[in-house]
Amino acid sequence: MTVNQLAQTHNISERAIRAKAKKALQAGTALKIGDSSYKVELSSSASSRGKVYKFSKQNDTIIVDMALNDADKKWLKAPKDKQHTAILKAKLVAQWERRDKSLSFDKFIKTLSSEFNDLTIAQASFFRWVKAVRKAKELNIPPSYLLLDNRGGMRGSGSLTKPMQNFLENEILRNPTIKYKRLWQYLKNNFDNVPSYSTIERFAKRFMANNTFVMEFASNPTKAVGKLRPAFGRMDANITYANQLWELDATPADIITADGKRLTISAGIDVYSRRVVAVIEETASFTTLSKLFRKAIKILGIPDAVKTDNGKDYTSNNFSYMCQRLQTEQILTPPYSGYYKPHIERFFRTMSHELFEELPGYIGHNVAQREAIQNRQTFQKKLEAQAKWREEQKNGNEFAKKFALKKENLGLSITLPITRAELEEWLDKWIKMYENRLHRGINAKPIEKFNNSVVPIKRVSDQRVLDILVGLSELKKITKKGITWNKIVYTAPELWEFVGEKVYVLMDDDLGKVYVYDTSYNYITTATEPEFSGKSRAEFIKATKKFDKKVRKVVKMLEELRAEPNEYMKQHIDLALEQIEPNQTKEQIGYEFKTDLTKSVIEALEDNNQEVHEELKDDSIVPTVDTKPVFNSPYDRFIYELKNNCVSEKTMKLAKKYPQSWEAANKAAS
């Protein structure tokens, strides 16, 4: 399309078209006229005067058909361990395709991290995996689908177990020059079913290659300390369109909310435009990540790649499968390397300093800043603040009970923090302002740069399928009461005709509802429990896990306690004897553990200890000139009265009931 044609189409001057085209080329964006977007190209010829512009219309949106097919359903029904193995194989092949082409298979295997230790990597099998992945790309399906093992049975015990791996790693670090044969011999001396020598050799070589710094430190600490981190240029140098790359991360909010909690902000940023999507939860978890990804895809579209750290939520099978199904490449940064995700880190810093510092409940970005906030107040003001907090506590203020009256916070201002809902509202408003103002890093407004991206935005055709892909689902049986999950019963009129059948239940972040699908992943209904509506499922899962952990700890403690031999009765008797006539020795009162008869007396006392104490309670002390001591057993009473010639009628009754103790006391007293 020429300048003249474009001018006639939109009824504007050719001069205005050329001016807009020039600006678009300089900015590297598409030409926007009304609701239409055009790619601008510049050409010239010998017959032309000056610059010649050519325009091609761009679609703003590409609708991606996300309907579930048979391959999707087969994958969703596969066992988790087989899904994990298939995903590992796909990751391994992806690394092979990106490798330095000069590397042979053997050299490539030596570069692998411990992540792939669970795989048995034979050369013939590996190249079958490579062929399957390439075929998956031709068929436009996730590569793990064709790498899924459909066979039954369990893997053999010939591979290295985790304890074996730990043993080998420790021995290698202890002696970096140890021979492989010696490692193999040591392993056979300490474990059964040890794999072959070649397996041990491969593992040792791979461990040394993947842990270069640690190995150098074990061999030569001075050399290891001298390692330098390489410098980097701009991390967005090759980003040329919207949704080419997202960075995902989470950070604690520098705000304490009215319920006394410090919540977590999970966010994703489009590196090209710097547009941001964020959610607030009590902790970062896969449920939180799922909620963020769902929200971001609805707002921004489907990303080509996402960059994350090595957190367990980002490396989980659920997230890896979600990325594969959306055809999104997952890029993991090295541990403790925030400089690989500079844009999301910079956003968090801007958010903390601009938004949080102006909100009630701000506690500072660190301990030093919190102390500075407290130290701004005079001593008298601190005393007044303490008095007000105590008054709030008496009036039943929950925040004062959970947070404000802690010692380190007594000097803070009396201003009550905002609620979680208010914090979410503030964050959404601030992000909207953030994307509609000039961003110095890109010299444009994020919202405008995103909308002017030349490459069309990919969006999901069916939001229910998106919910399945980024959500957690479980197979549940419908009873006459409904669907029970974690002791919560969800109901819906549509469920009654499915009573007795099993269905897939997709968990929503709202604890009060779940989405129900049949075993072929066809949507049935949304079941609800109004009592839990509006409450966070992520917080509920965290609370139940914490409770279960506490129960396991208590049960383990009780089992260990009951497994120990009970020596407390003997200890109890010894201490009681020491309190009787402190000036008398055990020999003087005739208490000895030398005869079988005495042993049987002690056993009898153990069996009847509580009953004996009840019988002795009423007349342990009798009204005589020499007051009797408090007795802890019939035997003690018999010894005392026989030695002091004051045997009472009550004592004779006890002698008939405990003849063995009476006989032992007579022998000891004679």
Buried (B, 14 or more C-beta within 10 A) or exposed (E): EEBEEBBEBEEBEBEEBBEBBBEBBEBEBBBBBEEBBBBBEEEEEEEEEEEBBBBEEBEEEEEBEBEBEEBBBEBBEBEEEBBBBBBBBBBBBBBBEEEEEEEEEEEBBBEBEEBBBBBEBEEEEBEEBBEBBBEBEEEEBBBBBBBBBEEEEEEEEEBBEEEBBEBBBEBBBEEBEBEBEEBBBBBEEEBEEBBEBEBBBBBBBBBBBBBEEBBBBBEEEEEBEEEEEEEEEEBBEEBEBBBBBBBBBBBEBBBBBBBBBBBBBBBBBBBBBBBBBBBBBBBBBBBBBBBBBBBBBEEBBBBBBBBBBEBEBBBBBBBBBBBBBBBBEBBBBEEEEEEBBBBBBBBBEBBBEEBBEEBBBBBBBEEEBBEEBBEEBEEEBBEEBBEBBBEBBEEEBEBBEBBBBEEEBBBBBBEBBBBBEBBBEBBBEBBEEBBEEEBEEBEBBBBBBBBBBBBBBBBBEBEBBBBBBBBBBEEBEBEEEBBBBEEBEBBBEEBEEBEEEEBBBBBBBBBBBBBBBEEEBEBBBBBBBEEBEEEBBBBBBBEEEEEEEEEEEEEEEEEEEEEEEEEEEEEBBEEBBEEBEEEEEEEEBBBEEEEEEBEEBBEBBEEBBEEBEEBBEEBBEEEEEEEBBBBBBBBBBBBBBBBEEEBBEBBEEBBEEBEBBBBBBBEBBE
